[in-house]
Amino acid sequence: MTSKHFGNIQMRGLNKLGDVIVPGEGSFPRFGQTEFSSEIDRMLDYMYEDDRSGLSLLMTIFAFTPSFLIKWVVLLSEKNAQFPDFIGAPLRMIQLGLKGIILTLYYSNLDDQNQYGEKIMKEINWSTTVAKLDSDQEVPVMRKETSSWTNPSSDAVTQIYDNARSAEKEIYKMTVKQRRNFITSLKKLILDEKEKIVDIIQKDTGKGRSDALFSEIFGVLDHLTFLENEAVNSLKDAKIKTPIALMGKKSKIFYEPLGTVLVVSPWNYPFYQAIVPITISFITGNSTIYKPSEFTPLKGLVEDLLYRAGFQDDWVQIVYGDGKTGSQLIDKRPDKIFFTGSVATGKKIMSQASEMLIPVELELGGKDPFIVFDDADIERAASGALWGALTNTGQSCTSVERIYVQENIYEKFKTKLLEKTKTIKQSVDKDGDSDMGGMTTDSQVGIVKLHIDDAKTKGANLLTGEGWNGKDNLIPPLVLDNISDDMKICTEETFGPILPLYKFVDEEHAINLANDSDFGLSASVWSADNKRALRVTRKLKTGNVSINNVMLTEGNPYLPFGGTKYSGIGRYKGVHGLHSFSNMKSVLIDSNSNKIEANWYPYTKRKYQLFSGMTEGLFGGGIKNFIKFLIYGLKLESYSDKVGKKGRV
Amino acid sequence: MHHRIYDVIIVGAGISGSIIAKELCESGLSVLLVEAGKNFNRTNYPKKEIDANSQLYWGGGIELNTNADIGILRPKVVGGGSVVNQALLDRFDDLALDSWKDKTKINWFSRKELDPWYDKALSELNVEEIPKEHRNGNASIFIKGFEANGFKSAPLKRAQKDCAYDKGSDCIECLSGCIRDSKQSMGITVLPKAFANGLELISEFEVTGIKETSDLVRVFGKDKDEDNRIFRGKKLVLAAGAIGNSKLLLNSNFSNNSIGKNFFTHPQFMSLGIYDEEIHAEKGPFQSMKSDDPNFRIKSFKLENVFGPPVAISMLLPGIASRHLNYMKQITHMACIEVAVRDQNPGQISTDSKGRLKIEKTLDERDQTTFDNGLSAIHDIFNSTGAKEIVDGNFKIGLHLMGGLSMGVNPANSVVNENFKLHGHKNIYAADSSVFPNAPGINPSLTIMALSKKAAQEIKGDVQ
């Protein structure tokens, strides 16, 4: 007896009710005897929520009510016609509900489960049939179900770009302030519906509830607040200094839209990686085409939120599909590609884009070092390592994947880390009361297994998680040591909950180890000596460093984010990020005078002499040269104007 | 977001939606048909009553009016009513059409104007009269009783083909979809033609809102995985029936005060006569006769010889335990006649703050008198044919769900104009039973088909 909707108590109530209505008489079986109650979900699944919960409540009550009282209730409900409507109506509902569920189960000929269904039909002498069709007549075509979740046709891709190009014009017309209003409505909506959004994120990713709230929802709201506060200021026309040689003119930068930006996002933070780039692209005035990962499409969520926040359809278009769709979208030549994901895909995208010289910004993987000096607080550093390696089940581009510990505290640190690892609670929870969720894709589970097997074969010690079967998505924390640099786990991105421990001797050794990687996304340095920490920070070849903390540069939406080496190209977020989605248009403004400029034609010997003297004066330095500059400058100007108007003499 | 902008989106794949889809597809328009119910065919209709009720109707089988005395059966399946109905096809008579003309001030409500559309509708499917030799015991009681009381009856016309009665087919099985594709439901008549001409269908997609901007209509909803989806079209056809259309417009904050009003159901009431001999009302074509009595028509009711499968009949019977089982033992000894009231007192469909339905529908004194007259005619029939006991059903049912978007020329008291457009909206149409201005007292299917044919022509004209 299992039901998605009824527990054991409600089932008991249901069977008691059934025995009251159909107590078994003559050859009719008793309701409870038929065990038809186990089929109750065939009704409950399709009922309105209100009706279902009403029935559930009644069944709960019946479970604790003596049968004679249940009988009395049913018989009373039969007499509904004798009561005025305000009592009669609820009685009729009860009558219909109670008799409805029992009699439906009893007379539906549920003989798949047992013989009672047939038996009851026999008791009432019921037998109906329909003559089968003689031939194997074809079933009429009733299948051309359309789906927007799969790769769009090439016509649809063309349509998407047509839409995007016309949306560009609408968005361009709006001021940044006007665009900001939509950001504000979106933020409010996300705040109001955060729990619902977390549900959807969890459904697609299988991550822990707290991970979804802390990283995705909080991160998005933080970012949107940044846009609210800073976008208008960062994107207004910037006044730029004009050198004295260009006296009388003004210089400016206009931050203008690029046009249409293609955003392609990964599956690890599907909500954050949707909203953040989409809103940056939008507020800078671009029309956006967004392709989520086919593994975590969050079907319908983003467009629903955007629409309700007031975005017009084509300002941001969500396109569902896999890599093929991504490639088709690139072929239509967006004005920029913003990609977050793996190194392999990043290379493919850049290669395809290079044919059309489409600017690409790539936020790729990492193999982030975590460097602990012997003066660091071990308790704090171990906790930091644990979170940095395990948050989002290790599926972050900035996850800690190499833990370097100074040799004199190595054992102590290891003991602390192992101790803390044991306290990790793992499940795909519904209430936030769990540390770690599961892995999102099976292929990533495979990579983790590959790295672990490879490391073990080559002599690494696996200190925790021996019980993992190599398949389950709920991969436990995996602490390893005795790692050598011929192991995949040392050089390749694992993207899973691993904590590999390494020893280092001194500062220089730590820097060399940390920099000896194809990746350079972020790093963290742990030390009580601030000067040392800063010294090390400057020497790390990486895009981001947190000192005495981990993965925290992403925590500040004012800081730009991006990597070096295989970790990517370009920076986004912060003011820099806004500018990187803009066409920085340099503008120089002169007045509509009748003057002819000194550097224009005609070039004459005299002009050459004057220009030469002016150049010496301008760049020579000192007061004497400045006077020379002024004199030559004035002469040059008046000569140039004259010769420019009258021509070569 | 679906990136395509359809020429027309149709909400509801019932009789009206299917016919309009077929017409528009055939004229080369791009059409998206969305339907909350599932897309079954003869190989996978849910055959157990428990599953049929749950999966072919809204609310898991039945919805109730606020007074809980009318059980509303609202189909939720691709094909809509044509999958679960008894496929009775009758043209409206002058009495019905004159009252519509009178109420709506629309002049083309006449047989002369509508007959060509009825003809076009009938050309889509096969209609048969049940052959005399296959009439079952229930029909015999019906005919005998009518004769004994001087009432006039007539054989039914039914949309069916090759039912193979001589091979023992029992039509009652087809109430949850016909497994030999004899019943002329939309899935075997017009929809295949629509698919052949490019129709796109999404089943199990429940539309929750619509929004109209200057030149586009957006349709919001949730698919079977609870994922939100939005579709865009140049035109929208509401074909979700009286309740579906009203609910959708109300929940989408459409402002016309008449939305949801003028709701009629032809309240039906089944009465059972129990006989010593076996009747076997469940056998063969279980419904083959109807009343054809001018007096009944004037008195606003009609009688049909009907029956239902075991769960349905058990629900009509009073009592529990031995009293109940004693009745059920005699189920094959029962004859069954139903009175359908041409209801005058309009009900109202509304939604609460959470968007949930509220259906107010009561019989006023006139309707109650009609009902009493019908019931007493049934009793006369049973009594005159030797019934040993008469059991009146436990509750009424409503399955001709009409109105809510009633037609008329005056926007102050109607929702849809004579061109099938919502007053004040240039891109939204309706032509299903929701546009009925009152209860005609005649089965609505054929008229829904005719109106839909006519509406499709209007839409084609507007698009081109």
Interface residues (C-beta under 8 A of the other chain):
Chain A: V20 I21 V22 P23 E25 G26 F28 E39 R42 M43 L44 D45 Y46 M47 Y48 D50 D51 K71 V74 L75 E78 D85 G88 A89 P90 R92 M93 Q95 L96 K99 G100 L103 T104 L105 Y106 Y107 S108 N109 L110 M121 E123 I124 N125 W126 T128 T129 V130 A131 K132 L133 Q137 V139 P140 V141 M142 R143 K144 E145 T146 S147 S148 W149 P152 A156 Q159 I160 N163 K299 G300 L301 E303 D304 Y307 D313 Q317 I318 V319
Chain B: M1 H2 H3 R4 L32 N39 N41 R42 T43 K48 E49 I50 D51 N53 S54 Q55 G59 G60 G61 I62 L64 T66 N67 A68 D69 G71 V78 A164 K167 G168 S169 D170 I172 E173 C174 C178 I179 R180 D181 G187 I188 L191 P192 F195 A196 L199 E200 L201 I202 S203 R218 F220 K222 D223 D225 D227 N228 R229 I230 R232 E278 E282 K283 P309 P310 V311 S314 M315 P318 G319 I320 A321 S322 H324 L325 M328 K329 I331 T332 R356 N394 F395
